[in-house]
């Protein structure tokens, strides 16, 4: 496992982990404006068409740089993206940007327990 942390002018912190199971995760968050945990929601997507680590890295990077994204985890093996967002409108932006990379992406409905 490899962990990298970068800081740019003390305002932006980026952490990334590349795991053995083809999972790329990371986050970009401004340390000066903390996000309230109550405002963060988790979105899950099915992402088809990723064939290599480069594909999953492209998907991850495209999602991670979108406004409102708190963290992102892309699994090549699971063909999924799990994204924590602070903006309720981020879902459509995520779908649009990944579809623009020629991957098939669909939101995964939340499972409800009854």
Residue, then its C-alpha position, 0 to 999 in steps of 0.5 A: x500500500x502506498x500513501x501520499x499526502x501533498x499540501x499546497x500553500x497550506x490550504x489544500x491537502x490531498x491524500x491518496x492510497x493505491x491498494x492491491x485490490x485495484x482500489x484508488x481512493x483519496x480526498x481533496x478538502x480545504x482545511x480552512x473551511x471544514x465540512x460538517x459531517x451532517x452535510x456529507x452524503x455518500x453516493x454510490x455508482x456503477x462504473x462499467x468499461x474500466x479495464x486497467x488501473x489507468x482507467x480507474x485513476x482517470x475516473x478517480x481524478x475526474x470525480x475528485x476535482x469536482x466541486x462539492x466532492x469530499x472524498x472518492x473511492x474507485x474500485x476497478x475490480x468492483x466496477x464501482x465509485x463511492x463518493x462523499x459529497x457536500x453538495x446535493x447537486x454533485x450526482x449529476x455532475x459526476x455522471x456527466x463528467x464520467x460519461x464524458x470519459x466514455x465510461x458507463x456510469x449509473x447511480x446505485x440506489x440506496x438499499x433500504x431495510x424494512 
